[in-house]
C-alpha cells in the first residue's frame, strides 16, 4: 500500500478521517537530502494531531524555488523516503511553488511550519484558521540544512 497519494485521494481520506474525529496535521517542504533536522521536525509535527500529511514540492517547483541545480533527489524518491518515516501517514507531491491549493482542498486541523516562518507569512494559515484550525511553528533543534550539507560536500570534494 502506497502512502503517496494524489490530492484527490487525500481529499477522500480527509473526509473519512473527519468522520472519525481524527485531527489532521499538514506540513510541507522540499525534503531534498533527508537529514536529522527533517526527521525531528516531522516527529514534532505529528505530535499536534492524529494523522500527519506531508506535501512535497515537485521537481519543477524545487527548481523554481532553489535553482537549476536542485533537487538532488527526484520527487518520487523524496516522497517515498518521507512516506517511509514513522510519524508520516500520507504524502502528496504538489506542482505549485506553495502548498496553498493543497491546504485549501484538505483544510487540515493543524498547519505546521518551522519557527523560521512568522505566522503571518505561512501560506494557507488564513484558510486553516478561518475553518477553526490552528497554525503551529516548530523550533529547529539544529542548523542542519540540505543547502549546508551540499556546501560541505562540495568543500570536501575540492580537497
N, CA, C and O atoms as a GROMACS GRO file, in nm:
protein
  636
    1UNK      N    1   0.085  -0.119   0.000
    1UNK     CA    2   0.000   0.000   0.000
    1UNK      C    3   0.088   0.124   0.000
    1UNK      O    4   0.177   0.140   0.084
    2UNK      N    5   0.063   0.210  -0.095
    2UNK     CA    6   0.143   0.333  -0.105
    2UNK      C    7   0.082   0.443  -0.018
    2UNK      O    8  -0.039   0.463  -0.016
    3UNK      N    9   0.169   0.512   0.051
    3UNK     CA   10   0.124   0.624   0.132
    3UNK      C   11   0.141   0.756   0.058
    3UNK      O   12   0.108   0.862   0.111
    4UNK      N   13   0.192   0.750  -0.067
    4UNK     CA   14   0.200   0.867  -0.152
    4UNK      C   15   0.069   0.872  -0.231
    4UNK      O   16   0.037   0.780  -0.306
    5UNK      N   17  -0.004   0.982  -0.213
    5UNK     CA   18  -0.139   0.993  -0.269
    5UNK      C   19  -0.152   1.119  -0.355
    5UNK      O   20  -0.078   1.216  -0.338
    6UNK      N   21  -0.247   1.115  -0.447
    6UNK     CA   22  -0.284   1.236  -0.520
    6UNK      C   23  -0.368   1.323  -0.426
    6UNK      O   24  -0.416   1.276  -0.323
    7UNK      N   25  -0.384   1.447  -0.463
    7UNK     CA   26  -0.465   1.536  -0.379
    7UNK      C   27  -0.610   1.487  -0.376
    7UNK      O   28  -0.676   1.499  -0.273
    8UNK      N   29  -0.659   1.434  -0.486
    8UNK     CA   30  -0.798   1.383  -0.487
    8UNK      C   31  -0.814   1.265  -0.392
    8UNK      O   32  -0.913   1.256  -0.319
    9UNK      N   33  -0.717   1.174  -0.392
    9UNK     CA   34  -0.721   1.061  -0.298
    9UNK      C   35  -0.716   1.112  -0.154
    9UNK      O   36  -0.788   1.061  -0.068
   10UNK      N   37  -0.632   1.212  -0.129
   10UNK     CA   38  -0.621   1.266   0.006
   10UNK      C   39  -0.749   1.335   0.051
   10UNK      O   40  -0.785   1.329   0.168
   11UNK      N   41  -0.816   1.401  -0.040
   11UNK     CA   42  -0.943   1.466  -0.003
   11UNK      C   43  -1.045   1.363   0.044
   11UNK      O   44  -1.120   1.389   0.138
   12UNK      N   45  -1.049   1.248  -0.022
   12UNK     CA   46  -1.140   1.142   0.021
   12UNK      C   47  -1.098   1.086   0.157
   12UNK      O   48  -1.182   1.065   0.244
   13UNK      N   49  -0.969   1.064   0.174
   13UNK     CA   50  -0.917   1.016   0.303
   13UNK      C   51  -0.948   1.118   0.412
   13UNK      O   52  -0.984   1.081   0.524
   14UNK      N   53  -0.933   1.245   0.380
   14UNK     CA   54  -0.959   1.353   0.477
   14UNK      C   55  -1.105   1.349   0.525
   14UNK      O   56  -1.132   1.366   0.644
   15UNK      N   57  -1.198   1.326   0.432
   15UNK     CA   58  -1.340   1.315   0.469
   15UNK      C   59  -1.362   1.200   0.567
   15UNK      O   60  -1.434   1.214   0.666
   16UNK      N   61  -1.298   1.086   0.539
   16UNK     CA   62  -1.311   0.970   0.627
   16UNK      C   63  -1.252   0.999   0.765
   16UNK      O   64  -1.309   0.961   0.867
   17UNK      N   65  -1.138   1.066   0.768
   17UNK     CA   66  -1.072   1.100   0.895
   17UNK      C   67  -1.156   1.198   0.976
   17UNK      O   68  -1.164   1.188   1.098
   18UNK      N   69  -1.219   1.292   0.906
   18UNK     CA   70  -1.304   1.390   0.974
   18UNK      C   71  -1.423   1.320   1.039
   18UNK      O   72  -1.463   1.353   1.150
   19UNK      N   73  -1.480   1.223   0.968
   19UNK     CA   74  -1.593   1.146   1.021
   19UNK      C   75  -1.553   1.066   1.145
   19UNK      O   76  -1.636   1.036   1.230
   20UNK      N   77  -1.425   1.032   1.154
   20UNK     CA   78  -1.373   0.957   1.268
   20UNK      C   79  -1.321   1.050   1.379
   20UNK      O   80  -1.263   1.004   1.478
   21UNK      N   81  -1.341   1.180   1.361
   21UNK     CA   82  -1.291   1.282   1.456
   21UNK      C   83  -1.140   1.277   1.476
   21UNK      O   84  -1.090   1.303   1.585
   22UNK      N   85  -1.068   1.244   1.370
   22UNK     CA   86  -0.921   1.242   1.374
   22UNK      C   87  -0.869   1.382   1.341
   22UNK      O   88  -0.918   1.447   1.249
   23UNK      N   89  -0.771   1.426   1.418
   23UNK     CA   90  -0.711   1.557   1.396
   23UNK      C   91  -0.601   1.543   1.290
   23UNK      O   92  -0.504   1.469   1.310
   24UNK      N   93  -0.617   1.615   1.178
   24UNK     CA   94  -0.523   1.606   1.067
   24UNK      C   95  -0.425   1.724   1.070
   24UNK      O   96  -0.465   1.840   1.078
   25UNK      N   97  -0.298   1.690   1.064
   25UNK     CA   98  -0.189   1.788   1.063
   25UNK      C   99  -0.128   1.788   0.923
   25UNK      O  100  -0.110   1.683   0.861
   26UNK      N  101  -0.097   1.908   0.873
   26UNK     CA  102  -0.033   1.920   0.742
   26UNK      C  103   0.092   2.003   0.754
   26UNK      O  104   0.094   2.105   0.824
   27UNK      N  105   0.198   1.960   0.686
   27UNK     CA  106   0.318   2.040   0.670
   27UNK      C  107   0.372   2.012   0.531
   27UNK      O  108   0.326   1.921   0.462
   28UNK      N  109   0.469   2.090   0.492
   28UNK     CA  110   0.524   2.073   0.357
   28UNK      C  111   0.671   2.112   0.354
   28UNK      O  112   0.724   2.174   0.446
   29UNK      N  113   0.736   2.073   0.244
   29UNK     CA  114   0.874   2.110   0.225
   29UNK      C  115   0.934   2.043   0.104
   29UNK      O  116   0.868   1.964   0.036
   30UNK      N  117   1.059   2.076   0.077
   30UNK     CA  118   1.132   2.018  -0.035
   30UNK      C  119   1.186   1.881   0.004
   30UNK      O  120   1.174   1.786  -0.074
   31UNK      N  121   1.244   1.869   0.124
   31UNK     CA  122   1.299   1.743   0.174
   31UNK      C  123   1.393   1.678   0.072
   31UNK      O  124   1.380   1.560   0.039
   32UNK      N  125   1.488   1.759   0.024
   32UNK     CA  126   1.576   1.713  -0.084
   32UNK      C  127   1.676   1.607  -0.037
   32UNK      O  128   1.672   1.494  -0.086
   33UNK      N  129   1.762   1.641   0.055
   33UNK     CA  130   1.852   1.542   0.114
   33UNK      C  131   1.809   1.528   0.259
   33UNK      O  132   1.830   1.619   0.340
   34UNK      N  133   1.749   1.416   0.291
   34UNK     CA  134   1.692   1.397   0.424
   34UNK      C  135   1.801   1.401   0.531
   34UNK      O  136   1.905   1.338   0.517
   35UNK      N  137   1.775   1.475   0.637
   35UNK     CA  138   1.872   1.485   0.746
   35UNK      C  139   1.799   1.484   0.881
   35UNK      O  140   1.676   1.485   0.885
   36UNK      N  141   1.876   1.483   0.989
   36UNK     CA  142   1.819   1.471   1.124
   36UNK      C  143   1.719   1.582   1.155
   36UNK      O  144   1.620   1.558   1.224
   37UNK      N  145   1.744   1.701   1.105
   37UNK     CA  146   1.651   1.812   1.128
   37UNK      C  147   1.513   1.783   1.071
   37UNK      O  148   1.412   1.814   1.134
   38UNK      N  149   1.509   1.724   0.952
   38UNK     CA  150   1.381   1.686   0.890
   38UNK      C  151   1.307   1.584   0.977
   38UNK      O  152   1.188   1.599   1.004
   39UNK      N  153   1.379   1.482   1.021
   39UNK     CA  154   1.318   1.374   1.098
   39UNK      C  155   1.265   1.427   1.231
   39UNK      O  156   1.154   1.392   1.272
   40UNK      N  157   1.343   1.511   1.298
   40UNK     CA  158   1.299   1.572   1.424
   40UNK      C  159   1.174   1.657   1.401
   40UNK      O  160   1.078   1.649   1.477
   41UNK      N  161   1.177   1.738   1.298
   41UNK     CA  162   1.066   1.827   1.264
   41UNK      C  163   0.937   1.748   1.238
   41UNK      O  164   0.831   1.783   1.290
   42UNK      N  165   0.946   1.642   1.159
   42UNK     CA  166   0.826   1.564   1.127
   42UNK      C  167   0.772   1.491   1.250
   42UNK      O  168   0.650   1.478   1.266
   43UNK      N  169   0.861   1.444   1.337
   43UNK     CA  170   0.816   1.382   1.462
   43UNK      C  171   0.740   1.480   1.549
   43UNK      O  172   0.637   1.446   1.607
   44UNK      N  173   0.791   1.603   1.558
   44UNK     CA  174   0.724   1.706   1.638
   44UNK      C  175   0.593   1.750   1.574
   44UNK      O  176   0.496   1.777   1.644
   45UNK      N  177   0.589   1.756   1.442
   45UNK     CA  178   0.466   1.794   1.372
   45UNK      C  179   0.354   1.693   1.401
   45UNK      O  180   0.240   1.732   1.424
   46UNK      N  181   0.389   1.565   1.400
   46UNK     CA  182   0.290   1.460   1.425
   46UNK      C  183   0.227   1.473   1.564
   46UNK      O  184   0.112   1.434   1.583
   47UNK      N  185   0.301   1.528   1.660
   47UNK     CA  186   0.250   1.541   1.796
   47UNK      C  187   0.130   1.636   1.807
   47UNK      O  188   0.060   1.636   1.908
   48UNK      N  189   0.107   1.716   1.704
   48UNK     CA  190  -0.006   1.810   1.706
   48UNK      C  191  -0.139   1.745   1.668
   48UNK      O  192  -0.243   1.809   1.677
   49UNK      N  193  -0.136   1.617   1.627
   49UNK     CA  194  -0.262   1.553   1.587
   49UNK      C  195  -0.250   1.403   1.574
   49UNK      O  196  -0.156   1.341   1.623
   50UNK      N  197  -0.349   1.346   1.505
   50UNK     CA  198  -0.356   1.201   1.488
   50UNK      C  199  -0.294   1.153   1.358
   50UNK      O  200  -0.236   1.044   1.353
   51UNK      N  201  -0.305   1.234   1.254
   51UNK     CA  202  -0.262   1.195   1.120
   51UNK      C  203  -0.177   1.307   1.062
   51UNK      O  204  -0.218   1.423   1.062
   52UNK      N  205  -0.058   1.272   1.012
   52UNK     CA  206   0.031   1.372   0.951
   52UNK      C  207   0.036   1.351   0.800
   52UNK      O  208   0.073   1.245   0.751
   53UNK      N  209  -0.002   1.457   0.728
   53UNK     CA  210   0.007   1.460   0.582
   53UNK      C  211   0.119   1.558   0.546
   53UNK      O  212   0.123   1.670   0.597
   54UNK      N  213   0.208   1.514   0.458
   54UNK     CA  214   0.321   1.598   0.418
   54UNK      C  215   0.312   1.627   0.268
   54UNK      O  216   0.301   1.535   0.187
   55UNK      N  217   0.317   1.755   0.233
   55UNK     CA  218   0.325   1.797   0.094
   55UNK      C  219   0.472   1.811   0.056
   55UNK      O  220   0.548   1.878   0.126
   56UNK      N  221   0.509   1.749  -0.055
   56UNK     CA  222   0.647   1.756  -0.104
   56UNK      C  223   0.646   1.833  -0.237
   56UNK      O  224   0.570   1.802  -0.328
   57UNK      N  225   0.734   1.933  -0.246
   57UNK     CA  226   0.744   2.010  -0.369
   57UNK      C  227   0.788   1.920  -0.485
   57UNK      O  228   0.876   1.836  -0.468
   58UNK      N  229   0.726   1.938  -0.601
   58UNK     CA  230   0.766   1.866  -0.721
   58UNK      C  231   0.905   1.912  -0.765
   58UNK      O  232   0.955   2.014  -0.718
   59UNK      N  233   0.966   1.836  -0.854
   59UNK     CA  234   1.098   1.873  -0.906
   59UNK      C  235   1.094   2.011  -0.973
   59UNK      O  236   1.183   2.093  -0.951
   60UNK      N  237   0.990   2.036  -1.054
   60UNK     CA  238   0.979   2.166  -1.122
   60UNK      C  239   0.966   2.279  -1.022
   60UNK      O  240   1.027   2.385  -1.039
   61UNK      N  241   0.888   2.258  -0.919
   61UNK     CA  242   0.871   2.358  -0.814
   61UNK      C  243   1.003   2.386  -0.743
   61UNK      O  244   1.036   2.502  -0.719
   62UNK      N  245   1.078   2.282  -0.710
   62UNK     CA  246   1.206   2.298  -0.642
   62UNK      C  247   1.303   2.378  -0.730
   62UNK      O  248   1.372   2.467  -0.680
   63UNK      N  249   1.307   2.348  -0.859
   63UNK     CA  250   1.395   2.422  -0.950
   63UNK      C  251   1.362   2.571  -0.949
   63UNK      O  252   1.452   2.655  -0.948
   64UNK      N  253   1.234   2.601  -0.950
   64UNK     CA  254   1.193   2.743  -0.949
   64UNK      C  255   1.232   2.811  -0.819
   64UNK      O  256   1.271   2.928  -0.819
   65UNK      N  257   1.223   2.739  -0.708
   65UNK     CA  258   1.249   2.799  -0.576
   65UNK      C  259   1.398   2.798  -0.541
   65UNK      O  260   1.450   2.898  -0.491
   66UNK      N  261   1.465   2.687  -0.568
   66UNK     CA  262   1.603   2.667  -0.521
   66UNK      C  263   1.709   2.682  -0.630
   66UNK      O  264   1.828   2.689  -0.600
   67UNK      N  265   1.667   2.685  -0.756
   67UNK     CA  266   1.763   2.699  -0.865
   67UNK      C  267   1.778   2.571  -0.946
   67UNK      O  268   1.731   2.464  -0.907
   68UNK      N  269   1.844   2.585  -1.060
   68UNK     CA  270   1.855   2.475  -1.158
   68UNK      C  271   1.928   2.351  -1.107
   68UNK      O  272   1.906   2.242  -1.159
   69UNK      N  273   2.014   2.366  -1.006
   69UNK     CA  274   2.091   2.251  -0.958
   69UNK      C  275   2.014   2.165  -0.857
   69UNK      O  276   2.064   2.062  -0.813
   70UNK      N  277   1.895   2.207  -0.823
   70UNK     CA  278   1.813   2.133  -0.727
   70UNK      C  279   1.685   2.088  -0.797
   70UNK      O  280   1.643   2.152  -0.893
   71UNK      N  281   1.625   1.982  -0.754
   71UNK     CA  282   1.663   1.899  -0.641
   71UNK      C  283   1.775   1.802  -0.678
   71UNK      O  284   1.800   1.774  -0.795
   72UNK      N  285   1.841   1.752  -0.576
   72UNK     CA  286   1.942   1.648  -0.594
   72UNK      C  287   1.871   1.513  -0.606
   72UNK      O  288   1.910   1.429  -0.688
   73UNK      N  289   1.769   1.494  -0.526
   73UNK     CA  290   1.693   1.368  -0.524
   73UNK      C  291   1.558   1.392  -0.594
   73UNK      O  292   1.488   1.487  -0.559
   74UNK      N  293   1.521   1.307  -0.692
   74UNK     CA  294   1.394   1.324  -0.765
   74UNK      C  295   1.272   1.313  -0.674
   74UNK      O  296   1.275   1.248  -0.570
   75UNK      N  297   1.163   1.379  -0.716
   75UNK     CA  298   1.041   1.390  -0.635
   75UNK      C  299   0.985   1.256  -0.590
   75UNK      O  300   0.943   1.244  -0.475
   76UNK      N  301   0.981   1.156  -0.676
   76UNK     CA  302   0.922   1.028  -0.636
   76UNK      C  303   1.005   0.960  -0.528
   76UNK      O  304   0.950   0.894  -0.440
   77UNK      N  305   1.138   0.977  -0.534
   77UNK     CA  306   1.224   0.921  -0.429
   77UNK      C  307   1.208   0.999  -0.300
   77UNK      O  308   1.202   0.940  -0.192
   78UNK      N  309   1.201   1.132  -0.309
   78UNK     CA  310   1.182   1.213  -0.188
   78UNK      C  311   1.049   1.179  -0.122
   78UNK      O  312   1.043   1.165   0.000
   79UNK      N  313   0.944   1.165  -0.201
   79UNK     CA  314   0.812   1.132  -0.146
   79UNK      C  315   0.814   0.993  -0.082
   79UNK      O  316   0.756   0.974   0.025
   80UNK      N  317   0.879   0.897  -0.146
   80UNK     CA  318   0.888   0.762  -0.090
   80UNK      C  319   0.962   0.763   0.044
   80UNK      O  320   0.917   0.701   0.140
   81UNK      N  321   1.074   0.833   0.049
   81UNK     CA  322   1.153   0.839   0.172
   81UNK      C  323   1.071   0.902   0.285
   81UNK      O  324   1.066   0.847   0.395
   82UNK      N  325   1.007   1.015   0.258
   82UNK     CA  326   0.926   1.082   0.360
   82UNK      C  327   0.811   0.991   0.404
   82UNK      O  328   0.781   0.982   0.523
   83UNK      N  329   0.747   0.925   0.308
   83UNK     CA  330   0.633   0.838   0.342
   83UNK      C  331   0.676   0.718   0.427
   83UNK      O  332   0.593   0.657   0.494
   84UNK      N  333   0.804   0.684   0.423
   84UNK     CA  334   0.855   0.570   0.499
   84UNK      C  335   0.889   0.604   0.643
   84UNK      O  336   0.919   0.514   0.723
   85UNK      N  337   0.886   0.731   0.678
   85UNK     CA  338   0.919   0.771   0.815
   85UNK      C  339   0.800   0.745   0.907
   85UNK      O  340   0.685   0.768   0.871
   86UNK      N  341   0.829   0.697   1.025
   86UNK     CA  342   0.726   0.656   1.122
   86UNK      C  343   0.618   0.761   1.148
   86UNK      O  344   0.500   0.726   1.150
   87UNK      N  345   0.653   0.890   1.168
   87UNK     CA  346   0.547   0.986   1.202
   87UNK      C  347   0.454   1.021   1.085
   87UNK      O  348   0.346   1.076   1.106
   88UNK      N  349   0.496   0.991   0.963
   88UNK     CA  350   0.424   1.035   0.843
   88UNK      C  351   0.319   0.932   0.802
   88UNK      O  352   0.349   0.813   0.786
   89UNK      N  353   0.196   0.980   0.785
   89UNK     CA  354   0.088   0.892   0.744
   89UNK      C  355   0.065   0.894   0.593
   89UNK      O  356   0.044   0.790   0.531
   90UNK      N  357   0.070   1.014   0.534
   90UNK     CA  358   0.047   1.028   0.390
   90UNK      C  359   0.134   1.140   0.334
   90UNK      O  360   0.169   1.234   0.404
   91UNK      N  361   0.167   1.125   0.206
   91UNK     CA  362   0.246   1.226   0.134
   91UNK      C  363   0.176   1.256   0.003
   91UNK      O  364   0.116   1.168  -0.059
   92UNK      N  365   0.184   1.382  -0.039
   92UNK     CA  366   0.139   1.420  -0.172
   92UNK      C  367   0.246   1.510  -0.233
   92UNK      O  368   0.315   1.582  -0.161
   93UNK      N  369   0.258   1.505  -0.364
   93UNK     CA  370   0.353   1.591  -0.436
   93UNK      C  371   0.270   1.703  -0.499
   93UNK      O  372   0.168   1.677  -0.563
   94UNK      N  373   0.315   1.828  -0.480
   94UNK     CA  374   0.243   1.939  -0.541
   94UNK      C  375   0.333   2.015  -0.637
   94UNK      O  376   0.453   2.029  -0.615
   95UNK      N  377   0.272   2.064  -0.746
   95UNK     CA  378   0.346   2.129  -0.855
   95UNK      C  379   0.368   2.279  -0.834
   95UNK      O  380   0.462   2.336  -0.888
   96UNK      N  381   0.280   2.342  -0.755
   96UNK     CA  382   0.289   2.486  -0.736
   96UNK      C  383   0.410   2.520  -0.648
   96UNK      O  384   0.469   2.432  -0.585
   97UNK      N  385   0.445   2.647  -0.645
   97UNK     CA  386   0.557   2.690  -0.561
   97UNK      C  387   0.521   2.690  -0.413
   97UNK      O  388   0.608   2.680  -0.328
   98UNK      N  389   0.392   2.702  -0.383
   98UNK     CA  390   0.346   2.697  -0.244
   98UNK      C  391   0.238   2.589  -0.234
   98UNK      O  392   0.180   2.549  -0.335
   99UNK      N  393   0.212   2.541  -0.112
   99UNK     CA  394   0.110   2.437  -0.094
   99UNK      C  395  -0.032   2.493  -0.078
   99UNK      O  396  -0.120   2.423  -0.028
  100UNK      N  397  -0.055   2.618  -0.119
  100UNK     CA  398  -0.186   2.680  -0.094
  100UNK      C  399  -0.302   2.595  -0.145
  100UNK      O  400  -0.400   2.576  -0.073
  101UNK      N  401  -0.293   2.546  -0.267
  101UNK     CA  402  -0.404   2.468  -0.325
  101UNK      C  403  -0.429   2.341  -0.245
  101UNK      O  404  -0.544   2.303  -0.223
  102UNK      N  405  -0.323   2.274  -0.203
  102UNK     CA  406  -0.337   2.152  -0.123
  102UNK      C  407  -0.406   2.185   0.010
  102UNK      O  408  -0.500   2.116   0.051
  103UNK      N  409  -0.360   2.290   0.076
  103UNK     CA  410  -0.419   2.331   0.204
  103UNK      C  411  -0.564   2.370   0.186
  103UNK      O  412  -0.650   2.335   0.268
  104UNK      N  413  -0.593   2.443   0.079
  104UNK     CA  414  -0.729   2.489   0.052
  104UNK      C  415  -0.825   2.373   0.026
  104UNK      O  416  -0.943   2.382   0.057
  105UNK      N  417  -0.774   2.265  -0.032
  105UNK     CA  418  -0.858   2.148  -0.059
  105UNK      C  419  -0.871   2.059   0.065
  105UNK      O  420  -0.979   2.008   0.094
  106UNK      N  421  -0.760   2.040   0.138
  106UNK     CA  422  -0.762   1.950   0.253
  106UNK      C  423  -0.823   2.012   0.378
  106UNK      O  424  -0.887   1.943   0.457
  107UNK      N  425  -0.804   2.142   0.397
  107UNK     CA  426  -0.844   2.212   0.519
  107UNK      C  427  -0.800   2.131   0.642
  107UNK      O  428  -0.884   2.078   0.715
  108UNK      N  429  -0.668   2.123   0.666
  108UNK     CA  430  -0.622   2.048   0.783
  108UNK      C  431  -0.664   2.115   0.913
  108UNK      O  432  -0.696   2.234   0.916
  109UNK      N  433  -0.665   2.038   1.020
  109UNK     CA  434  -0.698   2.093   1.152
  109UNK      C  435  -0.581   2.174   1.206
  109UNK      O  436  -0.600   2.271   1.279
  110UNK      N  437  -0.459   2.132   1.170
  110UNK     CA  438  -0.338   2.199   1.217
  110UNK      C  439  -0.243   2.214   1.099
  110UNK      O  440  -0.217   2.118   1.026
  111UNK      N  441  -0.192   2.333   1.082
  111UNK     CA  442  -0.090   2.361   0.980
  111UNK      C  443   0.040   2.389   1.054
  111UNK      O  444   0.044   2.472   1.145
  112UNK      N  445   0.148   2.320   1.016
  112UNK     CA  446   0.275   2.332   1.087
  112UNK      C  447   0.385   2.377   0.991
  112UNK      O  448   0.395   2.329   0.878
  113UNK      N  449   0.468   2.470   1.039
  113UNK     CA  450   0.588   2.514   0.967
  113UNK      C  451   0.699   2.534   1.068
  113UNK      O  452   0.676   2.535   1.189
  114UNK      N  453   0.820   2.551   1.018
  114UNK     CA  454   0.933   2.578   1.105
  114UNK      C  455   0.922   2.716   1.166
  114UNK      O  456   0.858   2.805   1.109
  115UNK      N  457   0.984   2.735   1.281
  115UNK     CA  458   0.976   2.862   1.353
  115UNK      C  459   1.049   2.975   1.280
  115UNK      O  460   1.042   3.091   1.321
  116UNK      N  461   1.120   2.942   1.172
  116UNK     CA  462   1.182   3.046   1.092
  116UNK      C  463   1.077   3.122   1.009
  116UNK      O  464   1.109   3.222   0.946
  117UNK      N  465   0.955   3.073   1.009
  117UNK     CA  466   0.843   3.140   0.942
  117UNK      C  467   0.760   3.213   1.047
  117UNK      O  468   0.721   3.154   1.148
  118UNK      N  469   0.731   3.341   1.024
  118UNK     CA  470   0.638   3.410   1.113
  118UNK      C  471   0.497   3.369   1.069
  118UNK      O  472   0.473   3.347   0.950
  119UNK      N  473   0.407   3.358   1.164
  119UNK     CA  474   0.273   3.305   1.134
  119UNK      C  475   0.202   3.383   1.024
  119UNK      O  476   0.127   3.325   0.946
  120UNK      N  477   0.226   3.514   1.017
  120UNK     CA  478   0.160   3.594   0.913
  120UNK      C  479   0.215   3.568   0.774
  120UNK      O  480   0.157   3.613   0.675
  121UNK      N  481   0.326   3.495   0.763
  121UNK     CA  482   0.387   3.463   0.633
  121UNK      C  483   0.363   3.317   0.592
  121UNK      O  484   0.406   3.276   0.484
  122UNK      N  485   0.296   3.240   0.676
  122UNK     CA  486   0.273   3.099   0.646
  122UNK      C  487   0.157   3.085   0.548
  122UNK      O  488   0.043   3.121   0.577
  123UNK      N  489   0.190   3.031   0.432
  123UNK     CA  490   0.091   3.012   0.326
  123UNK      C  491  -0.020   2.918   0.375
  123UNK      O  492   0.008   2.810   0.426
  124UNK      N  493  -0.145   2.960   0.359
  124UNK     CA  494  -0.259   2.879   0.397
  124UNK      C  495  -0.305   2.898   0.540
  124UNK      O  496  -0.408   2.842   0.579
  125UNK      N  497  -0.231   2.975   0.619
  125UNK     CA  498  -0.269   2.996   0.759
  125UNK      C  499  -0.408   3.057   0.770
  125UNK      O  500  -0.488   3.018   0.855
  126UNK      N  501  -0.437   3.151   0.681
  126UNK     CA  502  -0.568   3.217   0.684
  126UNK      C  503  -0.681   3.117   0.658
  126UNK      O  504  -0.786   3.124   0.722
  127UNK      N  505  -0.660   3.024   0.566
  127UNK     CA  506  -0.761   2.923   0.533
  127UNK      C  507  -0.785   2.831   0.653
  127UNK      O  508  -0.899   2.803   0.689
  128UNK      N  509  -0.676   2.784   0.712
  128UNK     CA  510  -0.686   2.691   0.825
  128UNK      C  511  -0.757   2.759   0.943
  128UNK      O  512  -0.848   2.702   1.002
  129UNK      N  513  -0.714   2.879   0.978
  129UNK     CA  514  -0.774   2.950   1.091
  129UNK      C  515  -0.919   2.988   1.066
  129UNK      O  516  -1.001   2.985   1.158
  130UNK      N  517  -0.953   3.023   0.942
  130UNK     CA  518  -1.091   3.058   0.908
  130UNK      C  519  -1.185   2.938   0.922
  130UNK      O  520  -1.306   2.955   0.937
  131UNK      N  521  -1.127   2.817   0.918
  131UNK     CA  522  -1.206   2.694   0.931
  131UNK      C  523  -1.191   2.632   1.070
  131UNK      O  524  -1.221   2.514   1.089
  132UNK      N  525  -1.145   2.712   1.166
  132UNK     CA  526  -1.138   2.666   1.305
  132UNK      C  527  -1.012   2.591   1.342
  132UNK      O  528  -1.002   2.539   1.454
  133UNK      N  529  -0.917   2.585   1.251
  133UNK     CA  530  -0.792   2.514   1.279
  133UNK      C  531  -0.688   2.605   1.342
  133UNK      O  532  -0.713   2.722   1.366
  134UNK      N  533  -0.570   2.548   1.367
  134UNK     CA  534  -0.462   2.625   1.427
  134UNK      C  535  -0.336   2.617   1.341
  134UNK      O  536  -0.319   2.526   1.260
  135UNK      N  537  -0.250   2.715   1.361
  135UNK     CA  538  -0.122   2.721   1.293
  135UNK      C  539  -0.014   2.714   1.400
  135UNK      O  540  -0.014   2.793   1.494
  136UNK      N  541   0.078   2.620   1.384
  136UNK     CA  542   0.183   2.598   1.484
  136UNK      C  543   0.320   2.608   1.418
  136UNK      O  544   0.335   2.577   1.300
  137UNK      N  545   0.418   2.651   1.496
  137UNK     CA  546   0.555   2.653   1.445
  137UNK      C  547   0.643   2.566   1.535
  137UNK      O  548   0.616   2.550   1.654
  138UNK      N  549   0.748   2.512   1.476
  138UNK     CA  550   0.839   2.423   1.546
  138UNK      C  551   0.978   2.482   1.539
  138UNK      O  552   1.029   2.513   1.432
  139UNK      N  553   1.039   2.496   1.656
  139UNK     CA  554   1.176   2.546   1.664
  139UNK      C  555   1.271   2.436   1.619
  139UNK      O  556   1.257   2.320   1.658
  140UNK      N  557   1.368   2.473   1.537
  140UNK     CA  558   1.467   2.376   1.490
  140UNK      C  559   1.566   2.345   1.600
  140UNK      O  560   1.608   2.434   1.674
  141UNK      N  561   1.604   2.217   1.612
  141UNK     CA  562   1.698   2.176   1.716
  141UNK      C  563   1.843   2.194   1.672
  141UNK      O  564   1.933   2.205   1.756
  142UNK      N  565   1.865   2.197   1.543
  142UNK     CA  566   2.000   2.222   1.493
  142UNK      C  567   1.991   2.302   1.365
  142UNK      O  568   1.881   2.323   1.312
  143UNK      N  569   2.102   2.346   1.316
  143UNK     CA  570   2.101   2.429   1.196
  143UNK      C  571   2.135   2.350   1.070
  143UNK      O  572   2.179   2.406   0.970
  144UNK      N  573   2.113   2.219   1.077
  144UNK     CA  574   2.137   2.136   0.960
  144UNK      C  575   2.039   2.174   0.850
  144UNK      O  576   1.920   2.194   0.876
  145UNK      N  577   2.090   2.186   0.729
  145UNK     CA  578   2.003   2.211   0.615
  145UNK      C  579   2.061   2.140   0.494
  145UNK      O  580   2.181   2.110   0.489
  146UNK      N  581   1.977   2.113   0.396
  146UNK     CA  582   2.024   2.049   0.274
  146UNK      C  583   2.129   2.138   0.207
  146UNK      O  584   2.230   2.088   0.158
  147UNK      N  585   2.105   2.269   0.205
  147UNK     CA  586   2.199   2.362   0.143
  147UNK      C  587   2.336   2.352   0.211
  147UNK      O  588   2.439   2.351   0.143
  148UNK      N  589   2.338   2.346   0.345
  148UNK     CA  590   2.466   2.335   0.416
  148UNK      C  591   2.533   2.200   0.392
  148UNK      O  592   2.656   2.192   0.384
  149UNK      N  593   2.454   2.094   0.380
  149UNK     CA  594   2.512   1.962   0.350
  149UNK      C  595   2.578   1.966   0.212
  149UNK      O  596   2.690   1.916   0.196
  150UNK      N  597   2.510   2.024   0.115
  150UNK     CA  598   2.566   2.034  -0.020
  150UNK      C  599   2.695   2.116  -0.018
  150UNK      O  600   2.794   2.077  -0.081
  151UNK      N  601   2.697   2.228   0.055
  151UNK     CA  602   2.818   2.310   0.066
  151UNK      C  603   2.933   2.230   0.126
  151UNK      O  604   3.046   2.237   0.078
  152UNK      N  605   2.904   2.152   0.230
  152UNK     CA  606   3.007   2.071   0.295
  152UNK      C  607   3.063   1.967   0.199
  152UNK      O  608   3.184   1.948   0.192
  153UNK      N  609   2.977   1.901   0.125
  153UNK     CA  610   3.022   1.800   0.028
  153UNK      C  611   3.110   1.866  -0.078
  153UNK      O  612   3.216   1.813  -0.113
  154UNK      N  613   3.068   1.980  -0.129
  154UNK     CA  614   3.146   2.049  -0.232
  154UNK      C  615   3.281   2.095  -0.178
  154UNK      O  616   3.382   2.085  -0.248
  155UNK      N  617   3.284   2.145  -0.055
  155UNK     CA  618   3.411   2.188   0.005
  155UNK      C  619   3.504   2.069   0.024
  155UNK      O  620   3.624   2.080  -0.002
  156UNK      N  621   3.452   1.958   0.069
  156UNK     CA  622   3.535   1.839   0.090
  156UNK      C  623   3.583   1.780  -0.042
  156UNK      O  624   3.690   1.720  -0.048
  157UNK      N  625   3.503   1.797  -0.147
  157UNK     CA  626   3.538   1.743  -0.279
  157UNK      C  627   3.654   1.821  -0.340
  157UNK      O  628   3.730   1.766  -0.419
  158UNK      N  629   3.668   1.948  -0.303
  158UNK     CA  630   3.778   2.032  -0.356
  158UNK      C  631   3.914   1.978  -0.313
  158UNK      O  632   4.012   1.987  -0.386
  159UNK      N  633   3.917   1.921  -0.192
  159UNK     CA  634   4.046   1.876  -0.137
  159UNK      C  635   4.094   1.753  -0.198
  159UNK      O  636   4.201   1.704  -0.161
   0.00000   0.00000   0.00000
